[in-house]
Amino acid sequence: MLRDQLTTSMKQAMKDKDKRRLTTIRLILAAIKDRDIAARTDKNATLDEDAVVLEILSKMIKQRKESVVVYEEAGRLELAQQEQAEMEIISEFQPRQMSDEEIEVAVQQVIVKTEATGLKDLGKIMATLKETYAGQMDFSKASAVARAVLS
């Protein structure tokens, strides 16, 4: 379970006195706790804990990628490096990311499986991909591949 893995890593970071790693893992755990609190009031909240954690990790990585670009454009390289370091730590808890070729194959398989015929079926394809490959693929790339195939 990812939550246990994060807690264990946090304890190890404390022992190693690795401040960057400790801070980043605490941020992840805080985001998970926020999601737990929100889920208490939401009757439609998902119960698959690892899927929720993977979704949180993906969002955190996306935020940091955007921050790196902004900081580099502003000439704040030290902040960009901090964001990059945090991104690497967060990535350790995600499953291996699919290559572009693997994404293309997965999209092709889902198109056949869902019997998609046009761009109107893009939502159905993306929902299936997100359900099947949560945390494993870049869905913006998958969307672009699906659009290219269906056009």
TORKEVEX-163738 format. One record per residue: residue number from 1; residue in three letters; x, y, z of N, C-alpha, C, O in turn. Coordinates in steps of 0.05 Angstrom, whole numbers, plus 5000, padded with zeros to 4 digits. Each point is the difference from the previous one (the first is absolute). Layout:
<rs>
+-----+------+--------+---------+------+---------+----------+-------+--------+---------+------+--------+---------+------+
! seq ! type ! n.east ! n.north ! n.up ! ca.east ! ca.north ! ca.up ! c.east ! c.north ! c.up ! o.east ! o.north ! o.up !
+-----+------+--------+---------+------+---------+----------+-------+--------+---------+------+--------+---------+------+
! NUM !  ala !      X !       Y !    Z !       X !        Y !     Z !      X !       Y !    Z !      X !       Y !    Z !
...
+-----+------+--------+---------+------+---------+----------+-------+--------+---------+------+--------+---------+------+
</rs>
This chain:
<rs>
+-----+------+--------+---------+------+---------+----------+-------+--------+---------+------+--------+---------+------+
! seq ! type ! n.east ! n.north ! n.up ! ca.east ! ca.north ! ca.up ! c.east ! c.north ! c.up ! o.east ! o.north ! o.up !
+-----+------+--------+---------+------+---------+----------+-------+--------+---------+------+--------+---------+------+
!   1 !  met !   5017 !    4976 ! 5000 !    4983 !     5024 !  5000 !   5018 !    5025 ! 5000 !   5019 !    5002 ! 5015 !
!   2 !  leu !   4974 !    5017 ! 4968 !    5017 !     5023 !  4996 !   5001 !    5018 ! 5026 !   5021 !    5011 ! 5006 !
!   3 !  arg !   4958 !    4991 ! 5008 !    4999 !     5016 !  5024 !   5021 !    4990 ! 5020 !   5014 !    5015 ! 5013 !
!   4 !  asp !   4987 !    4958 ! 4991 !    5020 !     4988 !  5018 !   5028 !    5005 ! 4990 !   5018 !    5005 ! 5016 !
!   5 !  gln !   4986 !    4993 ! 4958 !    5026 !     5004 !  4988 !   5009 !    5029 ! 5005 !   5023 !    5005 ! 5006 !
!   6 !  leu !   4959 !    5014 ! 4992 !    5006 !     5028 !  5005 !   5008 !    5005 ! 5029 !   5019 !    5014 ! 5006 !
!   7 !  thr !   4965 !    4973 ! 5012 !    5006 !     5004 !  5029 !   5027 !    4988 ! 5007 !   5016 !    5012 ! 5015 !
!   8 !  thr !   4990 !    4965 ! 4974 !    5026 !     4987 !  5005 !   5023 !    5018 ! 4989 !   5021 !    5003 ! 5013 !
!   9 !  ser !   4975 !    5008 ! 4963 !    5020 !     5017 !  4988 !   5004 !    5026 ! 5016 !   5022 !    5010 ! 5002 !
!  10 !  met !   4956 !    5000 ! 5009 !    5002 !     5024 !  5017 !   5017 !    4994 ! 5025 !   5017 !    5016 ! 5007 !
!  11 !  lys !   4978 !    4961 ! 5005 !    5016 !     4993 !  5024 !   5029 !    4997 ! 4993 !   5017 !    5009 ! 5015 !
!  12 !  gln !   4989 !    4979 ! 4962 !    5028 !     4996 !  4992 !   5013 !    5027 ! 4994 !   5023 !    5005 ! 5007 !
!  13 !  ala !   4962 !    5014 ! 4981 !    5010 !     5027 !  4995 !   5007 !    5014 ! 5025 !   5019 !    5015 ! 5002 !
!  14 !  met !   4964 !    4981 ! 5019 !    5006 !     5012 !  5026 !   5026 !    4989 ! 5012 !   5016 !    5015 ! 5010 !
!  15 !  lys !   4987 !    4959 ! 4988 !    5024 !     4987 !  5010 !   5025 !    5010 ! 4985 !   5021 !    5005 ! 5012 !
!  16 !  asp !   4976 !    4998 ! 4962 !    5023 !     5008 !  4983 !   5004 !    5030 ! 5001 !   5020 !    5010 ! 4989 !
!  17 !  lys !   4962 !    5005 ! 5024 !    5001 !     5029 !  5001 !   5001 !    5013 ! 4972 !   5014 !    5019 ! 4995 !
!  18 !  asp !   4970 !    4969 ! 4987 !    4997 !     5009 !  4973 !   4976 !    5020 ! 4999 !   4977 !    4991 ! 4996 !
!  19 !  lys !   5029 !    5035 ! 5007 !    4979 !     5019 !  5003 !   4982 !    5003 ! 4975 !   4976 !    5002 ! 5002 !
!  20 !  arg !   5037 !    4998 ! 4974 !    4985 !     5003 !  4975 !   4980 !    4977 ! 4997 !   4976 !    5004 ! 4994 !
!  21 !  arg !   5034 !    4972 ! 5010 !    4983 !     4976 !  4997 !   4977 !    5000 ! 5021 !   4977 !    4994 ! 4994 !
!  22 !  leu !   5030 !    5013 ! 5031 !    4981 !     5000 !  5021 !   4978 !    5020 ! 4995 !   4976 !    4994 ! 5003 !
!  23 !  thr !   5031 !    5030 ! 4988 !    4981 !     5021 !  4994 !   4981 !    4991 ! 4978 !   4976 !    5004 ! 5001 !
!  24 !  thr !   5036 !    4985 ! 4978 !    4984 !     4992 !  4977 !   4980 !    4978 ! 5007 !   4977 !    5000 ! 4992 !
!  25 !  ile !   5032 !    4980 ! 5023 !    4983 !     4978 !  5008 !   4978 !    5010 ! 5019 !   4977 !    4991 ! 4998 !
!  26 !  arg !   5029 !    5028 ! 5019 !    4980 !     5012 !  5017 !   4979 !    5015 ! 4984 !   4976 !    4999 ! 5006 !
!  27 !  leu !   5032 !    5014 ! 4972 !    4981 !     5014 !  4982 !   4981 !    4979 ! 4988 !   4976 !    5005 ! 4998 !
!  28 !  ile !   5035 !    4973 ! 4993 !    4984 !     4979 !  4988 !   4980 !    4989 ! 5020 !   4976 !    4998 ! 4994 !
!  29 !  leu !   5033 !    4996 ! 5030 !    4982 !     4990 !  5021 !   4979 !    5020 ! 5008 !   4977 !    4993 ! 5006 !
!  30 !  ala !   5030 !    5033 ! 4994 !    4980 !     5021 !  5006 !   4979 !    5001 ! 4978 !   4976 !    5003 ! 5006 !
!  31 !  ala !   5032 !    4994 ! 4969 !    4981 !     5000 !  4978 !   4981 !    4976 ! 5002 !   4976 !    5003 ! 4994 !
!  32 !  ile !   5035 !    4975 ! 5014 !    4983 !     4976 !  5003 !   4981 !    5004 ! 5023 !   4976 !    4992 ! 4998 !
!  33 !  lys !   5033 !    5019 ! 5024 !    4983 !     5005 !  5023 !   4977 !    5020 ! 4993 !   4977 !    4996 ! 5008 !
!  34 !  asp !   5030 !    5024 ! 4976 !    4980 !     5019 !  4991 !   4979 !    4986 ! 4983 !   4976 !    5005 ! 5003 !
!  35 !  arg !   5033 !    4977 ! 4980 !    4981 !     4984 !  4983 !   4983 !    4982 ! 5017 !   4976 !    4997 ! 4995 !
!  36 !  asp !   5035 !    4992 ! 5027 !    4984 !     4983 !  5018 !   4978 !    5016 ! 5013 !   4978 !    4990 ! 5002 !
!  37 !  ile !   5029 !    5034 ! 5007 !    4981 !     5017 !  5013 !   4977 !    5008 ! 4980 !   4977 !    4999 ! 5008 !
!  38 !  ala !   5031 !    5007 ! 4968 !    4980 !     5007 !  4980 !   4982 !    4976 ! 4993 !   4976 !    5003 ! 4995 !
!  39 !  ala !   5036 !    4973 ! 5006 !    4985 !     4976 !  4993 !   4979 !    4993 ! 5021 !   4980 !    4986 ! 4994 !
!  40 !  arg !   5024 !    5023 ! 5030 !    4981 !     4994 !  5022 !   4973 !    5012 ! 4994 !   4979 !    4989 ! 5007 !
!  41 !  thr !   5021 !    5035 ! 4980 !    4975 !     5013 !  4994 !   4989 !    4993 ! 4972 !   4977 !    5005 ! 4995 !
!  42 !  asp !   5040 !    4984 ! 4988 !    4992 !     4993 !  4973 !   4992 !    4971 ! 4999 !   5016 !    4982 ! 5004 !
!  43 !  lys !   4959 !    5013 ! 4991 !    4990 !     4972 !  4999 !   5009 !    4985 ! 4975 !   5000 !    4976 ! 5000 !
!  44 !  asn !   5008 !    5039 ! 4980 !    5009 !     4988 !  4975 !   5030 !    4995 ! 4999 !   5011 !    4994 ! 4979 !
!  45 !  ala !   5003 !    5010 ! 5043 !    5030 !     4997 !  5001 !   5008 !    4972 ! 4994 !   4987 !    4981 ! 5007 !
!  46 !  thr !   5035 !    5016 ! 4978 !    5010 !     4974 !  4994 !   5012 !    4986 ! 5024 !   5011 !    5014 ! 5018 !
!  47 !  leu !   4987 !    4960 ! 4983 !    5010 !     4985 !  5023 !   5028 !    4988 ! 4995 !   5013 !    4992 ! 5019 !
!  48 !  asp !   4995 !    5008 ! 4956 !    5026 !     4988 !  4993 !   5022 !    5020 ! 5009 !   5006 !    5019 ! 4986 !
!  49 !  glu !   5007 !    4975 ! 5037 !    5019 !     5018 !  5012 !   5024 !    5005 ! 4982 !   5008 !    5023 ! 4997 !
!  50 !  asp !   5004 !    4956 ! 4991 !    5023 !     5004 !  4984 !   4994 !    5017 ! 4975 !   5017 !    5016 ! 4992 !
!  51 !  ala !   4960 !    4981 ! 4997 !    4992 !     5016 !  4976 !   4998 !    5029 ! 5008 !   5009 !    5018 ! 4985 !
!  52 !  val !   4981 !    4988 ! 5039 !    4998 !     5028 !  5009 !   5028 !    5011 ! 5005 !   5005 !    5023 ! 4992 !
!  53 !  val !   5012 !    4962 ! 5020 !    5028 !     5009 !  5005 !   5014 !    5005 ! 4974 !   5014 !    5019 ! 4997 !
!  54 !  leu !   4983 !    4963 ! 4983 !    5013 !     5003 !  4974 !   4990 !    5025 ! 4987 !   5015 !    5015 ! 4987 !
!  55 !  glu !   4959 !    4991 ! 5015 !    4989 !     5024 !  4988 !   5012 !    5025 ! 5013 !   5007 !    5019 ! 4987 !
!  56 !  ile !   4996 !    4980 ! 5040 !    5012 !     5023 !  5014 !   5029 !    5003 ! 4991 !   5009 !    5023 ! 4995 !
!  57 !  leu !   5006 !    4955 ! 5003 !    5028 !     5002 !  4992 !   5002 !    5012 ! 4972 !   5018 !    5016 ! 4994 !
!  58 !  ser !   4965 !    4975 ! 4988 !    5000 !     5011 !  4972 !   4995 !    5030 ! 5000 !   5014 !    5014 ! 4985 !
!  59 !  lys !   4967 !    4995 ! 5031 !    4994 !     5028 !  5001 !   5024 !    5016 ! 5011 !   5006 !    5022 ! 4990 !
!  60 !  met !   5007 !    4967 ! 5030 !    5023 !     5013 !  5012 !   5023 !    5003 ! 4980 !   5013 !    5020 ! 4999 !
!  61 !  ile !   4991 !    4959 ! 4986 !    5021 !     5001 !  4980 !   4994 !    5020 ! 4978 !   5017 !    5015 ! 4992 !
!  62 !  lys !   4958 !    4985 ! 5000 !    4991 !     5019 !  4979 !   5004 !    5029 ! 5010 !   5010 !    5017 ! 4985 !
!  63 !  gln !   4983 !    4988 ! 5040 !    5004 !     5027 !  5012 !   5029 !    5008 ! 5000 !   5007 !    5023 ! 4993 !
!  64 !  arg !   5010 !    4958 ! 5014 !    5029 !     5006 !  5001 !   5012 !    5005 ! 4972 !   5017 !    5016 ! 4997 !
!  65 !  lys !   4974 !    4969 ! 4984 !    5009 !     5004 !  4972 !   4993 !    5028 ! 4991 !   5017 !    5014 ! 4988 !
!  66 !  glu !   4959 !    4995 ! 5018 !    4992 !     5027 !  4993 !   5016 !    5021 ! 5015 !   5008 !    5020 ! 4988 !
!  67 !  ser !   4998 !    4975 ! 5037 !    5016 !     5018 !  5016 !   5028 !    5003 ! 4990 !   5012 !    5021 ! 5000 !
!  68 !  val !   5000 !    4956 ! 4992 !    5027 !     5000 !  4989 !   5001 !    5019 ! 4976 !   5019 !    5016 ! 4998 !
!  69 !  val !   4962 !    4982 ! 4984 !    4999 !     5017 !  4976 !   4998 !    5029 ! 5008 !   5015 !    5017 ! 4989 !
!  70 !  val !   4968 !    4989 ! 5029 !    4996 !     5028 !  5009 !   5025 !    5011 ! 5013 !   5009 !    5022 ! 4994 !
!  71 !  tyr !   5003 !    4962 ! 5024 !    5025 !     5009 !  5013 !   5023 !    5004 ! 4981 !   5015 !    5019 ! 5002 !
!  72 !  glu !   4987 !    4963 ! 4978 !    5022 !     5002 !  4981 !   4996 !    5025 ! 4983 !   5020 !    5014 ! 4994 !
!  73 !  glu !   4955 !    4992 ! 4998 !    4995 !     5023 !  4984 !   5006 !    5026 ! 5015 !   5008 !    5020 ! 4989 !
!  74 !  ala !   4988 !    4979 ! 5038 !    5005 !     5023 !  5017 !   5029 !    5002 ! 5009 !   5007 !    5019 ! 5014 !
!  75 !  gly !   5009 !    4961 ! 4978 !    5029 !     5001 !  5007 !   5004 !    4991 ! 5029 !   5022 !    5005 ! 5011 !
!  76 !  arg !   4960 !    4981 ! 5001 !    5002 !     4991 !  5028 !   5009 !    4970 ! 4999 !   4984 !    4983 ! 5007 !
!  77 !  leu !   5040 !    5012 ! 4985 !    5010 !     4973 !  4996 !   5001 !    4984 ! 5026 !   4996 !    4976 ! 4999 !
!  78 !  glu !   5010 !    5037 ! 5024 !    5001 !     4985 !  5025 !   4973 !    4989 ! 5008 !   4998 !    4978 ! 5010 !
!  79 !  leu !   4981 !    5038 ! 4984 !    4972 !     4990 !  5006 !   4992 !    4978 ! 4980 !   4986 !    4981 ! 5008 !
!  80 !  ala !   5023 !    5022 ! 4967 !    4994 !     4979 !  4980 !   5013 !    4974 ! 5008 !   4989 !    4979 ! 4997 !
!  81 !  gln !   5036 !    5023 ! 5014 !    5014 !     4976 !  5008 !   4986 !    4987 ! 5024 !   4999 !    4975 ! 5002 !
!  82 !  gln !   4990 !    5041 ! 5016 !    4986 !     4989 !  5023 !   4975 !    4985 ! 4991 !   4994 !    4978 ! 5009 !
!  83 !  glu !   4991 !    5034 ! 4972 !    4976 !     4987 !  4989 !   5007 !    4974 ! 4986 !   4986 !    4980 ! 5002 !
!  84 !  gln !   5036 !    5021 ! 4983 !    5010 !     4976 !  4986 !   5007 !    4978 ! 5020 !   4993 !    4976 ! 4995 !
!  85 !  ala !   5020 !    5031 ! 5027 !    5007 !     4980 !  5020 !   4975 !    4988 ! 5013 !   4998 !    4976 ! 5004 !
!  86 !  glu !   4982 !    5041 ! 5001 !    4975 !     4990 !  5012 !   4986 !    4981 ! 4980 !   4989 !    4980 ! 5008 !
!  87 !  met !   5012 !    5028 ! 4967 !    4987 !     4983 !  4979 !   5013 !    4972 ! 4999 !   4986 !    4980 ! 4997 !
!  88 !  glu !   5040 !    5019 ! 5006 !    5014 !     4974 !  4999 !   4992 !    4983 ! 5024 !   4996 !    4976 ! 4998 !
!  89 !  ile !   5002 !    5037 ! 5025 !    4992 !     4985 !  5025 !   4971 !    4990 ! 4997 !   4995 !    4976 ! 5006 !
!  90 !  ile !   4987 !    5040 ! 4984 !    4972 !     4992 !  4996 !   4998 !    4977 ! 4980 !   4985 !    4981 ! 5003 !
!  91 !  ser !   5031 !    5021 ! 4976 !    5000 !     4979 !  4979 !   5008 !    4973 ! 5010 !   4992 !    4980 ! 4989 !
!  92 !  glu !   5024 !    5019 ! 5032 !    5008 !     4974 !  5012 !   4977 !    4983 ! 5009 !   5001 !    4976 ! 5001 !
!  93 !  phe !   4976 !    5037 ! 5006 !    4977 !     4986 !  5011 !   4980 !    4993 ! 4978 !   4980 !    4987 ! 5006 !
!  94 !  gln !   5025 !    5021 ! 4970 !    4982 !     4993 !  4978 !   5010 !    4975 ! 4986 !   5024 !    4994 ! 5000 !
!  95 !  pro !   4958 !    4992 ! 4986 !    5008 !     4977 !  4984 !   5016 !    5010 ! 4976 !   5000 !    5024 ! 4994 !
!  96 !  arg !   5014 !    4958 ! 4993 !    5016 !     5007 !  4977 !   4982 !    5013 ! 4979 !   4978 !    4990 ! 4995 !
!  97 !  gln !   5031 !    5032 ! 4994 !    4984 !     5014 !  4979 !   5003 !    4987 ! 4973 !   5022 !    4990 ! 4993 !
!  98 !  met !   4956 !    5009 ! 4993 !    5000 !     4987 !  4973 !   5015 !    5017 ! 4980 !   4999 !    5025 ! 5001 !
!  99 !  ser !   5014 !    4962 ! 4980 !    5014 !     5014 !  4979 !   4979 !    5009 ! 4979 !   4977 !    4992 ! 5001 !
! 100 !  asp !   5032 !    5025 ! 4981 !    4982 !     5010 !  4979 !   4988 !    4976 ! 4983 !   4977 !    5000 ! 4993 !
! 101 !  glu !   5041 !    4981 ! 5002 !    4991 !     4976 !  4984 !   4979 !    4984 ! 5015 !   4980 !    4991 ! 4989 !
! 102 !  glu !   5025 !    5006 ! 5037 !    4981 !     4985 !  5017 !   4973 !    5014 ! 5002 !   4979 !    4988 ! 5001 !
! 103 !  ile !   5022 !    5039 ! 5000 !    4976 !     5016 !  5001 !   4984 !    4996 ! 4974 !   4976 !    4996 ! 5001 !
! 104 !  glu !   5038 !    5004 ! 4976 !    4986 !     4996 !  4974 !   4987 !    4973 ! 4999 !   4977 !    4998 ! 4991 !
! 105 !  val !   5036 !    4982 ! 5018 !    4989 !     4973 !  5000 !   4975 !    4998 ! 5018 !   4980 !    4989 ! 4993 !
! 106 !  ala !   5023 !    5023 ! 5031 !    4977 !     4999 !  5019 !   4976 !    5015 ! 4989 !   4977 !    4991 ! 5003 !
! 107 !  val !   5028 !    5032 ! 4984 !    4978 !     5016 !  4988 !   4987 !    4984 ! 4978 !   4975 !    4999 ! 4999 !
! 108 !  gln !   5041 !    4988 ! 4984 !    4989 !     4983 !  4979 !   4982 !    4978 ! 5011 !   4978 !    4995 ! 4990 !
! 109 !  gln !   5032 !    4992 ! 5031 !    4985 !     4978 !  5013 !   4973 !    5010 ! 5011 !   4979 !    4987 ! 4997 !
! 110 !  val !   5022 !    5036 ! 5016 !    4975 !     5011 !  5012 !   4981 !    5009 ! 4978 !   4975 !    4997 ! 5004 !
! 111 !  ile !   5035 !    5013 ! 4975 !    4982 !     5008 !  4977 !   4985 !    4976 ! 4989 !   4976 !    5001 ! 4995 !
! 112 !  val !   5039 !    4977 ! 5002 !    4988 !     4975 !  4991 !   4980 !    4989 ! 5021 !   4977 !    4992 ! 4993 !
! 113 !  lys !   5031 !    5009 ! 5032 !    4983 !     4989 !  5022 !   4974 !    5015 ! 5003 !   4979 !    4989 ! 5004 !
! 114 !  thr !   5023 !    5038 ! 4994 !    4976 !     5017 !  5003 !   4985 !    5004 ! 4974 !   4979 !    5012 ! 5000 !
! 115 !  glu !   5031 !    4977 ! 4978 !    4988 !     5002 !  4974 !   4996 !    5030 ! 4992 !   4979 !    5007 ! 4989 !
! 116 !  ala !   5040 !    5009 ! 5017 !    4999 !     5029 !  4994 !   5003 !    5004 ! 4970 !   5015 !    4987 ! 4987 !
! 117 !  thr !   4969 !    5032 ! 5003 !    5000 !     5005 !  4971 !   5008 !    5029 ! 4994 !   5008 !    5006 ! 4977 !
! 118 !  gly !   4989 !    5012 ! 5041 !    5006 !     5028 !  4994 !   5008 !    5016 ! 5025 !   5001 !    4989 ! 5022 !
! 119 !  leu !   5003 !    5037 ! 4974 !    5008 !     5017 !  5022 !   4979 !    5002 ! 5022 !   5006 !    5006 ! 5023 !
! 120 !  lys !   4969 !    4988 ! 4970 !    4978 !     5000 !  5020 !   5005 !    4979 ! 5022 !   4988 !    5002 ! 5021 !
! 121 !  asp !   5028 !    4978 ! 4973 !    5005 !     4978 !  5019 !   5025 !    5005 ! 5017 !   5009 !    4983 ! 5015 !
! 122 !  leu !   5003 !    5041 ! 4981 !    5026 !     5006 !  5014 !   4996 !    4998 ! 5031 !   5018 !    4990 ! 5014 !
! 123 !  gly !   4960 !    5020 ! 4996 !    4995 !     4999 !  5029 !   5000 !    4972 ! 5011 !   5010 !    4994 ! 5021 !
! 124 !  lys !   4977 !    4988 ! 4964 !    4998 !     4972 !  5008 !   5028 !    4987 ! 5000 !   5006 !    4985 ! 5018 !
! 125 !  ile !   5009 !    5022 ! 4962 !    5028 !     4989 !  4998 !   5017 !    5009 ! 5023 !   5013 !    4984 ! 5013 !
! 126 !  met !   4986 !    5042 ! 4992 !    5016 !     5011 !  5022 !   4992 !    4990 ! 5027 !   5017 !    4994 ! 5017 !
! 127 !  ala !   4957 !    5002 ! 4987 !    4990 !     4989 !  5026 !   5011 !    4972 ! 5004 !   5008 !    4992 ! 5022 !
! 128 !  thr !   4991 !    4992 ! 4957 !    5010 !     4972 !  5001 !   5030 !    5000 ! 5006 !   5010 !    4984 ! 5016 !
! 129 !  leu !   5005 !    5034 ! 4970 !    5029 !     5001 !  5004 !   5007 !    5008 ! 5029 !   5017 !    4989 ! 5012 !
! 130 !  lys !   4968 !    5032 ! 4998 !    5006 !     5009 !  5028 !   4993 !    4978 ! 5020 !   5014 !    4998 ! 5020 !
! 131 !  glu !   4966 !    4987 ! 4975 !    4992 !     4978 !  5018 !   5021 !    4978 ! 4999 !   5007 !    4988 ! 5021 !
! 132 !  thr !   5003 !    5006 ! 4955 !    5018 !     4977 !  4997 !   5029 !    5007 ! 5006 !   5015 !    4984 ! 5012 !
! 133 !  tyr !   4994 !    5040 ! 4981 !    5028 !     5008 !  5002 !   5005 !    5023 ! 5018 !   5017 !    5017 ! 4995 !
! 134 !  ala !   4969 !    4985 ! 5027 !    5003 !     5022 !  5019 !   5029 !    5002 ! 5010 !   5011 !    4981 ! 5010 !
! 135 !  gly !   5001 !    5043 ! 4987 !    5027 !     5004 !  5009 !   5022 !    4989 ! 4983 !   5023 !    5003 ! 5006 !
! 136 !  gln !   4969 !    4984 ! 4972 !    5021 !     4987 !  4983 !   5005 !    5014 ! 4974 !   5020 !    4996 ! 4987 !
! 137 !  met !   4961 !    5022 ! 5005 !    5004 !     5013 !  4974 !   4994 !    5029 ! 5001 !   4985 !    5010 ! 5018 !
! 138 !  asp !   5026 !    5005 ! 4963 !    4995 !     5028 !  4997 !   4974 !    5002 ! 4983 !   5001 !    4995 ! 4976 !
! 139 !  phe !   4977 !    5013 ! 5037 !    4974 !     4999 !  4986 !   4998 !    5022 ! 4979 !   4983 !    4997 ! 4982 !
! 140 !  ser !   5033 !    5024 ! 5020 !    4999 !     5020 !  4979 !   5012 !    4988 ! 4974 !   4990 !    5006 ! 4978 !
! 141 !  lys !   5031 !    4978 ! 5024 !    5011 !     4986 !  4977 !   4980 !    4980 ! 4989 !   4996 !    4997 ! 4976 !
! 142 !  ala !   4991 !    4988 ! 5042 !    4980 !     4980 !  4992 !   4977 !    5013 ! 4985 !   4990 !    4989 ! 4980 !
! 143 !  ser !   5001 !    5034 ! 5030 !    4979 !     5015 !  4987 !   5008 !    5008 ! 4972 !   4984 !    4998 ! 4981 !
! 144 !  ala !   5040 !    5012 ! 5016 !    5010 !     5008 !  4973 !   5001 !    4976 ! 4982 !   4993 !    5003 ! 4976 !
! 145 !  val !   5017 !    4974 ! 5033 !    5001 !     4976 !  4984 !   4972 !    4991 ! 4992 !   4995 !    4994 ! 4976 !
! 146 !  ala !   4986 !    5007 ! 5043 !    4973 !     4991 !  4994 !   4987 !    5019 ! 4979 !   4986 !    4991 ! 4982 !
! 147 !  arg !   5019 !    5035 ! 5021 !    4989 !     5019 !  4981 !   5011 !    4995 ! 4972 !   4986 !    5001 ! 4980 !
! 148 !  ala !   5040 !    4993 ! 5019 !    5013 !     4995 !  4973 !   4989 !    4975 ! 4988 !   4995 !    5000 ! 4975 !
! 149 !  val !   5000 !    4979 ! 5040 !    4990 !     4975 !  4989 !   4971 !    5003 ! 4991 !   4992 !    4990 ! 4979 !
! 150 !  leu !   4992 !    5024 ! 5037 !    4971 !     5003 !  4994 !   4994 !    5020 ! 4978 !   4978 !    5000 ! 4989 !
! 151 !  ser !   5041 !    5018 ! 5005 !    4994 !     5020 !  4980 !   5003 !    4989 ! 4972 !   4996 !    5015 ! 4980 !
+-----+------+--------+---------+------+---------+----------+-------+--------+---------+------+--------+---------+------+
</rs>
